[in-house]
Amino acid sequence: MARSKLFLIVIFSAMLIFPNCTNKPQNLTYTLPHLPYPIAKEKALITVAGQGPEGLVVAKICDDLKIGNTFSYKATIDDLKSRNSLLVAVGVSKVGMESIHTDLEQEKQRIVRLVAKASEQRIPIIMVYLGGSNRWDILNQEMLLAVGNYANYIIAISSIKSEDFFRAIAVENSIPFTLVKDMERFHVPLNSAFR
């Protein structure tokens, strides 16, 4: 009995002296709430990587935030003319790709050409992921990696499953990232990229 009391006292003392040793790390502790200064300029080109509805959602949010933009489902390098930033919303939809007679490989090639050209022209690229855990699959992960290699900033609705994935892309490419819990919290980091 005395040994167990002594053991509990030692454990309790250690918890008081080293509080962080026993706390479970909280999610999203290393993400920026938003950028400290703008990196993008208006006249943004918005497209979707994977033909999901996410691109339209981002365009609507930009409209609400009064960020001048043009949306195109099938944006190409020609669409970069007179654009000052590129927003790529990643959302792979098999139905969406079938509706425009394309497949994942063709879509990925289009996106990689687009982001590579934007990078070459020093046009800031913001990668956006709105799918949270609902769309978290290998197809979206492939597309996120393809875009993430060129991105200047990442904003994502994240979950426990995807947090480490986004952190790894950001660290590997030395870029800032903001992970948010839901759509409500998405507006602030997007606005901060422009203002």
VENURZI-V906297 format. One record per residue. N is the residue number from 1. RES is the residue in one small letter. PSI is psi in degrees with one decimal (999 if undefined). Layout:
# VENURZI-V906297
N	RES	PSI
N	RES	PSI
This chain:
# VENURZI-V906297
1	m	-44.7
2	a	-36.6
3	r	-43.0
4	s	-35.6
5	k	-43.4
6	l	-42.2
7	f	-44.5
8	l	-38.6
9	i	-42.1
10	v	-46.3
11	i	-46.6
12	f	-41.6
13	s	-42.4
14	a	-37.9
15	m	-35.8
16	l	-39.2
17	i	-40.4
18	f	72.4
19	p	-31.6
20	n	-16.7
21	c	-27.8
22	t	-14.8
23	n	137.1
24	k	133.4
25	p	137.9
26	q	148.6
27	n	149.3
28	l	22.0
29	t	-20.4
30	y	12.4
31	t	150.9
32	l	140.4
33	p	-28.4
34	h	172.1
35	l	145.2
36	p	-16.0
37	y	154.8
38	p	147.7
39	i	-13.6
40	a	160.3
41	k	158.3
42	e	175.2
43	k	51.3
44	a	143.7
45	l	129.0
46	i	132.1
47	t	170.1
48	v	134.7
49	a	100.4
50	g	-1.9
51	q	26.4
52	g	177.3
53	p	-4.8
54	e	-34.8
55	g	-42.5
56	l	-37.2
57	v	-45.0
58	v	-41.3
59	a	-40.9
60	k	-40.6
61	i	-41.6
62	c	-41.3
63	d	-45.0
64	d	-34.6
65	l	2.0
66	k	38.8
67	i	115.3
68	g	128.4
69	n	163.5
70	t	132.3
71	f	138.1
72	s	125.1
73	y	-37.0
74	k	44.5
75	a	139.4
76	t	-179.7
77	i	-26.4
78	d	-29.0
79	d	-10.3
80	l	-14.8
81	k	132.6
82	s	29.2
83	r	142.8
84	n	-6.2
85	s	161.1
86	l	126.0
87	l	122.2
88	v	111.5
89	a	121.6
90	v	124.5
91	g	99.2
92	v	123.9
93	s	116.1
94	k	-39.5
95	v	-43.8
96	g	-42.7
97	m	-40.2
98	e	-36.0
99	s	-23.8
100	i	16.4
101	h	51.4
102	t	170.6
103	d	178.5
104	l	-41.6
105	e	-44.3
106	q	-40.3
107	e	-42.9
108	k	-40.8
109	q	-42.3
110	r	-46.7
111	i	-43.3
112	v	-41.4
113	r	-42.8
114	l	-49.9
115	v	-32.1
116	a	-42.3
117	k	-42.6
118	a	-42.6
119	s	-43.6
120	e	-37.3
121	q	7.4
122	r	35.7
123	i	122.1
124	p	136.6
125	i	123.2
126	i	118.6
127	m	132.0
128	v	135.0
129	y	115.0
130	l	-2.8
131	g	-19.1
132	g	-143.0
133	s	-14.7
134	n	-36.9
135	r	9.6
136	w	97.8
137	d	176.7
138	i	-33.6
139	l	-45.1
140	n	-37.0
141	q	-41.4
142	e	-45.7
143	m	-38.8
144	l	-40.0
145	l	-41.7
146	a	-44.0
147	v	-40.7
148	g	-27.6
149	n	-15.8
150	y	-11.6
151	a	151.3
152	n	-15.3
153	y	142.2
154	i	131.6
155	i	124.9
156	a	141.4
157	i	114.4
158	s	165.6
159	s	174.3
160	i	-36.2
161	k	-34.7
162	s	-11.8
163	e	-48.9
164	d	-33.8
165	f	-49.9
166	f	-39.6
167	r	-40.9
168	a	-42.9
169	i	-46.4
170	a	-44.4
171	v	-44.3
172	e	-36.5
173	n	4.4
174	s	51.9
175	i	152.1
176	p	153.5
177	f	150.9
178	t	121.9
179	l	127.5
180	v	161.0
181	k	-35.0
182	d	177.7
183	m	-33.4
184	e	-37.5
185	r	2.8
186	f	-31.0
187	h	-43.0
188	v	-51.9
189	p	-35.4
190	l	-44.7
191	n	-38.8
192	s	-24.2
193	a	-21.6
194	f	-24.3
195	r	999
